[in-house]
């Protein structure tokens, strides 16, 4: 066969692969900041068609891999940002990072498509198997439930249903509805549209219920806007520290001032004079600070509460760390077994993990707060596993790592989901933004502009709702839905997907 004939023979394969990738990219249009669910949901139907058409399990797996790679590559494009903080040293890694992440998570969808090809009713089975792998993605290898399919609804009233079944449950329902047009084009599309309207109606009803009583406590949220590549430069660090002191002492002091993640460039263990300087700026009122702390040869990424005299009254250590970013997996074992300390948290090469979720009782009108540091707000199971129900949640974060285009806004929207799921207000304090006050139904009450230095005074803390079904039962509804989908997928042979 001549080279020309070989190229022509390969052209249909390239075209099909390109369409698979494109289908995944189109589904990603539902993620922040575009938030175009009205494009992403039809694209999801198309993506399911692409994955359900191949006759063989191998063909289905290949289609699932490409659709998943397109979806995750477009959704998680912000992964290149950390490598561009110092582009001369790390910039060459950026293309490899986005490709490896896209195809790595695409393997989950490949497995789902291959497994679904064995079921009699493939479209429903595909919705079920994709739902299963999306649930597992929140736990396997410490978990990464970012860019769930159900996140496409975050800017539409349908998102209020996460108070019933959580983000995973919304993902399962979304996949099931997208599968219906594959079973019967017009009937299925009509049912899917009707269910979206029902979900919208529930959301509007939920948003218009009576508001809970607010808490008579004032907060000041400090956003220094420190660019990541300058954050640890000694001169810049001192300037940013002074900037935060100025914001803290501005106007009437708040009951509690909050600084973002790793906002303090000093260690209290070696610079005990820093804490009184901070609380003096607050007029002797409490300040919650994001700071690193050390004990011996270990370090933690922490939130610490300073009383008016500068004494530390509470400490929370981040326990769900970012693999390869905040610690190296098995780094301590490499130190213990082989004496290789380059990756060990116990010799200062990475953070150590805290003991788990913790509720801090601030007393009086401030009440009880559940702290979350950065990445921890992505995991719904963390808020559910708190030792007791708090009055509100507090996320401190440094989203400068995520760039300025997509990452910070996706991270913010996932934090909003935690508020709706739990029926609890969430106060979010970010280095560069998004700094905001979110009520117990996920509405943004106040916020600071992204990428600006400033502070936000919060005269009243939004109140908490009664415990939601999701806060009570977690992913039980999602799991029951998956079991039902799998069961129905075995009932009879489904129609051929055109």
N, C-alpha and C positions, 0 to 999 in steps of 0.2 A: 504494500500500500504506500502510495506517495505521501510526502509530508503534507501536501495540500489536502488530500483526502482525510488524513488523520486529523488535521485541524478542523475540518468540516464535521467529522464524526464526533469530535469532542465539544463542538459548539453547543449542542442541546444540553449537555451535562453542565457546562458553565452557566448557561441561561437558567437552568433549574436551581443551581446553587446560588446564583445571584438573586433569584426571586425568594428563596428561603431566607437569605440574609436580610433582604429588603423587608420581608414580612416582620421579622424580629425588630428591626429598626423602627418600623411604623408603630408597633405596639409600645415602644419606648416613648412615644409622643405623649403618653399619659402621665409620665413622671414630671416632677417639678424641674424647672420653672415653667415649662410649656403648659402642663396640666390639661391637655386636650383630650379628655376622655371620649368625646364625641368622635374623634379620629382613632383613638387607641382601641376602643371596643370593637368597631368593625374590623380593624386590623387584626385583633385577636381572633376573630372568626376566621379570617383569611389564614392566619398563622396555624390554626388548628387544622384547616383544610390541607395546608402544605405538609403537616406532620402525619395526617391520617391517610393520605393518598397512596404512599408506597405499599406495595403488596407484601414485601418481606420485612422481617424485623430489622435486618441490617439497613435496608433502605429507609425505614422509619427512623432508626437511630441517627443516620446521617442527616436526614432532614431536621430532626430535633436538635442535633448539635449546631447546625447552621442557623436555624431560627433562634435558638438560645444565644448563640454567639452574637448575632445581630442585635438582639434585645439587650443583653448585658453590656456589650461594647458601647452601645449608644447611651444606655442608662448610667453606666459607671465610668463615663469618659473622664470624670474628675480625678480618677486614680493617677493620672499623669502629674497632677499638681504637686504632690510632695517631692517628686523627682526634679521639678523645675525650681524648687527653692534655691538650690545650688546647681544650676544647669551645667556648669563647666565640669563638675565632678560626677553628677548623677543623671544628667539629662539624657544620656545615651540609653538609660534603662527604661525611659518612659514608654516607647513603643512596645517593648517586650512586656511591660507590666499590663498595659491595656489589652493586648492580644492574649496573654496567658490568663488574665482574669476572665475575659469574655468567653474563651473556649473552655476554661476550667469550669465555670458555672454552666456553660452550655452542655457539659457532660451530664448534669442533672436532667436536663430536658431530653437529652439523647436517651438516657435510661428510661425515662417516662414514656417516650414515644415507642421504644422497642417493646417494652412490657405491654403497652396498650394494644399493640398489633396482634397480640395473642387472644384478645377478648372478642366475643361475638359482636357486641355493639361498640365499635371502636371509638366513636366520638365521645360517648359518655365515659368510657374507660380512660380515654386520653385526658379528659377533664379531671378524673379521679387521680390518675397517676401523677399528673402535673401538680395537683393539689398536695399529694403526699410528699413529693420531692421539695416543694416550696416550704412545707412544714418542716421537713428534715433539715433544710438549708439553714434554719434558725438554730440548729443544735450541733450539727456535724462539724468537727474540728473547731470547736468553741462557738460556731454559729456565725451567720452573716445574713440576717433577714432583711437586707436592704433591697429596694426595688422589687417588692412583691407586686404581682399583677394587680392585686386589689388596691394598691396605692394610687391607681389612676383616678379614683373617685375622691381624692382628698379635698378637692375644691368644689364638690357638689354635695347637696344634702344627703345623698345616699351614704356618705361616709359616717353619718350618725349611727348606722347599723353596727358599727364596730363595738358600740356599747353592749350589744347582744352577743356577738360571736367573735369579736376581735379582728385584727387585720388578716389573719390567716383564714378565718371564716369568710370574710368578705372576698378573699382571693378564691376560695373554693366555689362560692356562689357565682362569682364573675365567670369563672371557667365553665361552670355548668350551663349558665345562660348562653355563653358563646358557643357551646356545643349544640344547642338546640337547632339552630338553622342548618346544621349538617345532617340532622335526622330528617327534618322536613322543612324545606326552604322557607315557605311563607308562614306556615303554622308556627314553626319554631321561632322565626323572627318576630312574629306577633306576640308570642308568649314572653320572649326575652324583653321586648319593648314594654309590655305590660308590667313585668316584674321590676324593671327599672323605674317605672312610674310609681309603683307601690313603695319601693325603697325611698324614692324622692318624697313621697307623701309622708312616710314615717319620719324622715329626716326633718321636714318642715314642722311636723307636729312636735317632735322632740325639742327643736330649737325654740318653740313658742310656749313651752311649759314654764311655770313660775320659777323665778330665779331664787337660788338659795341666799341666805343672809350673808353679807360680806363680813370680813374680819376687820375690826377697827385697828389696824396696824399699818404703819407707813414703811415703805421700802425705797431705797435708792439703788438703781441698777447702773453699774459703771461699765462703759464700753470704751476701752482705751484705743482701739483700732491699731494694734501693733502688727506691722507686716512681719511675716514669719522669718524672712531672711535677715531682718534687723532685730528681732526680739531679744536675742541673747548677745548682741553687740554691747559691750560694757557702757559706752556712752548713751546709746539708745535705751538700754535697760534703765539707766538712772533717770533719763528724761521721761520715760513712760511711767515709772514709779511716781515721779513728781506729778505727772498729769493725773494719775489716779487719786493722789492725795488732794489735789486741787478740786477735782470733781466731788470727792468725799466731803470736803469742808464747805462746798458751795451752798448758799441759802440755808434754810432751817434744817438741822440734822434729822435724819430719818431714824425710826426705831431700829432698823437693820439696814446696813449698807452691804452690798454684795459685789465682789470683784470676780472676774471670770477665772477659768482654769489657768493654772500656772502664771497668775498675774504678778506674783511677787518674785523678783529675781534674787532673793536672799533666802537663806536657810535660818529659821528661828533658832535651831540648835547651835549655830555658830554666831548669829547676830541677834541676840535677845533684845537689843534696843529697838529693833524694827517694829515689833508689835505695838509698843506704846506710841510710837510715832503715828501709826495708822489709826489707833483709837483716839488719839488727841485730835486728829483731823475730823473725826466723826462727832466731836463734842462729847466724848465719853460714852457714846452709844455703841452697841454691838456692831461688829463688822465680820462678815463671812468672806474668807479669802480662798482663792485657789492657789496652792503653794506646794512645792516639793518638800518632803520631810525625810529625814534619815535617822536610822538607829544602827550604830556600828557600821557594818559593810553593806547594809541594805537601804533602799530608798523606795518611797511611795509617791504616787500622784494623789494629792489629798485636798480635801476641803477642811478648813479649820475655822472655828468660831472664836473670835476674840471678844472678851468682855471689856468693859469701859476702862479697866486698869491695865489692859494689854495681856491679861492672862488667857490662856487657851482653855475654853470650857468644853469643847467638843471637837472631835476629829473623825472624819470619815475618809477611809482609804479606798480608792477605786479598786474594785476586785475583778471586773471583766475587762481585761487589758486587750489591746490591739496586737495580735500576733505579728511579729517582725517589725512592728512600729514601736511598741512599748516593751516588748520582751521577745526573746528568741525561744520558740518551743523546745523543750528538753534542754535548755541552756544550763540549768542547775545540775542536771544529771551528767552532762558533759564535764562539768567542773568536778563533781563528786567521783565519777568513774574514771575519767581520763586526765584530770587536772587541767583541762582546757577552760580557762576563765573568761575568754573573750565574749562569750554569750551568756554568762551567768548573772542573774539578778543579784545573787548573794555577794558578788564582788563589785557591784556598782554598774554593771553593764546591762542596764534595763531596770524597769520597775519590778518590785515585788507586788503580788496581789493582796488586796485586803481580805477581810474575813467574810464579807458578804453584805447584803442589803442592811441598812441601818436607819432607824427613825430617830431623829434628834428632837428632843423636847426643848423648844425655846421659851416655853412658859408664856403666861398671859395671853394677850391677843394674838401674838405670833403663832402660838400653838405648836403642833408637831409637824415636822417636815421630813420628807424622804429625799435625800440628796442623790443625784445622778451626775456623774462626771462624763461629759462628752459622749463617747460611743455607747455608753450604757443605756441611753434613751432609745436606742434602736431596738432593744430587746423587751418585748411585752412581759416576759416571764419575770424580769427583775422587779418591776413594780408590783406584780402579783405575789412575789415571795417575800415581801417586806414582813418583818416580825409583827407589826400591827398596822392598822389603817391610819395613815397620816391625815392631816388637815389639808396639806398641799404638797406639791413636789417642786424641787429646785434642781434645775440643770445648769451647771456651769460648763463652759466649753470653749475651745479654741479652734474655730472653724477656718482659721487662716490656712490650715493644712489642705483644705478642700478646694482651694481656688476661689474664683469669684463668679463663675458662670452657673454651675449646676449643683455641686456638692453641698454648699451651705444651705441651699434652699430645700434640697431633698432631706437633709438632716433635720431641718426645722419642721418640715411637714410630718416627719415620723415622730417628733416630739409631741406635736399636736395630737397625733393618734393616741399616744399614751394618756393624754388628758381625757379624751372621749371614752376610751376603754375603761378607765378607772372611775370616771365621774369626779375627777379631782382637778383643781386648777394647777397650772404649771407656770412657774416663773423661770424664764430662760435668760441667762446672762452670758453673752458671747463676746469674745475678744474683738472680732471685726463685725459681728452680727450673724444671725438675726437675734437681737435682744428684744424680748417681748414679754407681755403678760397675757397668758392664755387662760380663759375661763374653763369651767368643768365640762363644757360642751365643745371645747376646741376652738372657740372664737377668739380672735386676737383683740384684746381690749385696748392695749397700748403697745407701741413699739418704737424703736429707734431706727432711723435710716441705716441701711446696710453700708458698711465701709466708711463710716464717719466716727469721729471721736466725740463722746458726749456722755450724758447721764440721763436717766429716766426716773422721775419721781412718781411713785405709786402711792396715792393717798390711802387706798383701801385694798386689801387682798381679796380676790373673789372667793366666794364660798364653795363648799363641797356639796355634791349631790349624794343621795343615798347610794349604797353599794350597787353597782351595775351587775347585770347578769354575767358579763364577761369577768368582772372582778371576782365574782363568786365562784364561777365554774370554769373559767379559762377557756381552753380550746376544745372543751367537750363537744360543743355544737359542731365545730369544724370536723372533728373526728367522726361524729355520728353521720354528718353529711357525706364524708368520704366513704364510709362503710356502705351507706345507702347507694351511692353512685356505683361502687364496685359491684354490689349485689344486682342492681338493675342491669348493669353491663353484661351479666350472664344470662338474662332472661330469654332472649331470642337473638337471632342473627339480625344485625342492623342493616340498613340500606347501604349500598355502595356509595362511597364519597366521590362525587363527580369533580 
